[in-house]
Amino acid sequence: MRFGNVLARNASLWTYLKVTLSQLDAFDKLLLWVRLITSVGIIVFALVLTAFSAASPSSLYLGKLDTSSTNILEGLFEKLSTSVVSAKLSGINNGAGLTTSEILLLTRYVDSQVQNVPDYIKTGVYGWCSMKRDSEELWQPDGTWREVRNATTSTKCYREGAQYLLNYRQLLDDLGLRIVLSYAYGYTFENGVLDKNNTESLKYNKFMKSSTGTKNRMVNLIYAVSVIEFVILISIIIYYSLRNEPLQSKRCKILLHSISLMKLVAFICSLVAVIEFTILSITMRQKISDELESFGFSYHLGAGWFACLWIFAFLNIISCLVWTGFEWCITNNDTAAPSDDNTSTLGVHMISLLESQSRDDGKDLEITETTASPLKLTKTETNLTRYSKTQRLVEPSSFIF
């Protein structure tokens, strides 16, 4: 019984769609499909940017921080060797260069610092994932063991919530790279705890607080756009059901104006979200490049996520054009008043008709024209009849998309 009811509802919906489409011409059908596809696409891409990114941050990520131990090892070794050479040059002995034992000690120390650092970290909208390629010893056919680098890849993901934004300095502390913090920012440690009360740290915390608030607002704007588009989808069905009913023309116009206004609001919200997300990510990439590039770190924007973001923006632009554009820019509901030339031509035809009728009736025809008033044609008979060229003969019509 329930299956029969569902089938009946689907059949009635299909019949409704067929009847609605049959009442539209080719251009209106194309316009309807564009409106439906763009609205559905906006909702889908809004969910991809938020919900899908939260469910799978390793495949659809906002950015990737390259933390390869090889690159960090080279960067740290260069920094430490430069520091040691500078210290020796400023000393009493004024020695130049490093001895073999010093190079060996530096290499061992730096290698111990980056032993458990992941190869890269992918940051998403609601969390982050760390990826590390592990080495594995494999048994060879010749009866020996051989270490194979990057044999397996281990991934660990952490969900932080809506307030999450990549805090790369705190991440370095969590990964045990305090030596990088010391050399890059001059941070100090007391009893193994990072001192966060210096000027540089306070400045960075202010930047992170502002950036986190901006990111949260932009995510909320994307959700708001998806909700508005869902309301618009329902309104489209109602609008096209009332569109061809003369008695519902007033409601139809009100609904059309409401949809156009909602489209404009959704377009503005989406544009702000796209621009702010792009600026925020580029700023983050630039800061990491300026501060940590010499230590072997690099930050890259997520190509897939930002491709979805700009498709989301493009669909909002098209959707706004096919609704608000037609409603406010293309549609012209004002009918121009007839020109004097057209009216004068109309008056000539009326004169001919009146002259013919006057000859048939044997009545006189009096034509008067003054500069203060429009041309008037007066037919002399018992009841005075006047024809004014200012009379509007055609009612204005409106063109509604």
C-alpha positions, 0 to 999 in steps of 0.5 A, spaced: 500 500 500 505 504 501 509 503 495 502 504 491 502 511 494 509 513 493 508 510 486 502 515 485 505 521 488 511 520 483 506 519 477 503 525 479 509 529 480 512 527 473 505 529 470 506 536 473 513 537 470 510 535 464 504 540 464 509 545 466 514 544 461 509 544 456 506 551 457 513 554 456 517 555 450 524 553 448 527 559 451 523 559 458 525 551 458 532 553 457 532 558 462 528 553 467 533 548 466 539 553 467 536 556 474 535 549 477 541 546 475 545 552 478 541 552 484 542 544 485 550 545 483 550 551 489 548 546 494 552 540 492 558 544 492 557 548 498 556 541 502 563 538 498 566 544 501 564 543 508 561 536 510 565 532 505 572 536 506 570 534 514 569 527 512 575 526 508 580 531 509 586 527 506 583 527 499 580 534 499 584 539 503 585 546 504 592 546 504 598 542 505 604 543 509 610 540 507 614 537 513 619 532 509 624 530 514 630 530 509 628 538 507 628 540 514 634 536 516 638 540 510 635 547 513 637 545 520 644 543 518 645 549 514 642 554 520 646 550 525 653 550 521 652 557 520 651 559 527 657 555 529 661 558 524 659 565 526 661 563 533 668 561 532 669 567 527 667 572 533 671 568 538 678 568 540 681 563 536 678 566 529 677 559 526 674 558 520 669 552 518 667 546 521 671 540 523 669 533 521 667 532 528 663 538 529 659 536 522 658 529 525 655 532 531 651 536 528 648 531 523 647 526 529 643 532 533 639 534 527 637 527 525 635 526 532 630 532 532 626 530 525 626 523 527 618 522 528 616 528 523 611 526 518 612 528 511 607 532 510 600 535 513 594 536 510 589 541 513 582 541 512 576 546 514 575 542 521 581 538 522 588 536 519 591 529 517 599 527 518 602 523 513 608 519 514 612 514 509 615 509 513 621 504 511 620 497 511 625 491 511 624 486 506 627 479 505 630 478 498 631 472 494 638 472 495 637 470 503 638 477 505 634 483 508 634 490 505 631 496 507 626 499 503 624 506 504 617 509 503 614 502 503 608 504 506 604 510 508 601 511 515 595 517 515 593 519 522 587 524 522 585 529 527 578 532 528 578 539 531 572 542 530 569 548 526 574 553 530 580 550 527 585 553 523 592 551 522 597 554 527 603 552 524 607 554 530 604 550 535 604 544 530 612 545 530 612 545 538 607 538 538 612 535 533 618 536 537 621 541 533 623 546 538 629 547 535 626 551 529 622 555 534 628 557 537 632 559 531 626 562 527 623 566 532 627 566 538 623 563 543 625 560 549 623 554 554 622 554 561 622 547 564 621 544 557 615 549 556 614 554 550 614 561 553 609 565 549 609 571 553 614 575 548 612 580 543 613 575 537 608 570 540 603 575 542 603 578 535 602 571 532 597 570 537 593 576 535 594 574 527 591 567 529 585 569 533 583 574 527 584 569 522 580 564 526 574 568 526 574 570 519 575 563 517 569 561 522 564 567 519 566 564 511 564 557 513 557 560 516 556 564 510 557 558 505 552 554 509 547 560 509 548 560 501 546 553 501 540 554 506 538 560 501 538 556 495 534 550 498 528 555 499 529 558 492 528 551 489 522 550 493 520 557 491 521 555 483 516 550 483 511 554 486 513 560 481 512 556 475 506 553 478 503 560 478 506 563 472 501 561 467 494 562 472 492 570 470 488 570 477 495 569 481 499 574 477 500 579 483 502 573 487 507 571 481 510 577 481 511 578 489 514 571 488 519 573 482 521 579 486 523 575 492 527 570 489 531 575 485 532 578 492 534 572 495 539 570 489 542 577 490 543 576 497 546 569 496 551 572 490 554 577 495 555 572 501 558 567 496 563 572 493 565 575 500 566 567 502 570 566 496 574 572 496 576 572 504 578 564 504 582 566 498 586 572 501 586 568 508 590 562 505 594 566 500 596 570 507 598 563 511 602 561 505 606 567 505 607 567 512 610 560 512 614 562 506 617 568 509 618 565 516 620 557 515 622 556 508 629 556 510 628 551 514 625 546 509 618 548 510 613 550 505 605 551 504 601 549 498 594 551 497 589 545 496 588 545 488 581 540 489 578 544 494 579 551 491 577 548 484 570 547 488 570 553 491 571 557 484 566 553 481 561 554 487 562 562 485 561 561 478 555 557 479 552 563 484 554 568 478 550 565 473 544 563 478 544 571 479 544 573 472 538 568 470 534 571 476 536 578 478 539 580 472 533 578 468 528 581 473 532 588 474 536 589 468 533 586 462 526 586 463 523 593 462 515 593 464 515 601 462 511 602 455 513 608 452 508 614 450 506 614 443 510 619 439 507 626 436 509 623 429 505 616 430 499 620 433 499 625 427 499 619 422 493 616 426 490 623 426 490 623 418 487 617 418 481 619 423 481 625 418 479 621 412 474 617 416 471 623 418 471 626 412 467 620 408 462 620 414 461 627 413 459 627 406 455 621 407 451 624 413 451 631 409 454 634 416 460 639 416 466 637 419 470 642 423 478 641 424 481 646 430 488 646 432 491 650 438 498 650 440 496 650 447 492 643 446 493 637 442 490 637 435 482 636 436 477 633 431 470 636 431 464 633 428 458 638 428 452 635 429 447 635 435 452 632 440 459 634 439 464 629 438 471 630 439 477 625 438 484 627 442 490 624 439 493 623 446 488 617 447 492 611 449 489 606 444 494 600 446 494 598 454 501 597 456 504 589 457 509 586 461 514 581 459 515 576 465 521 571 465 
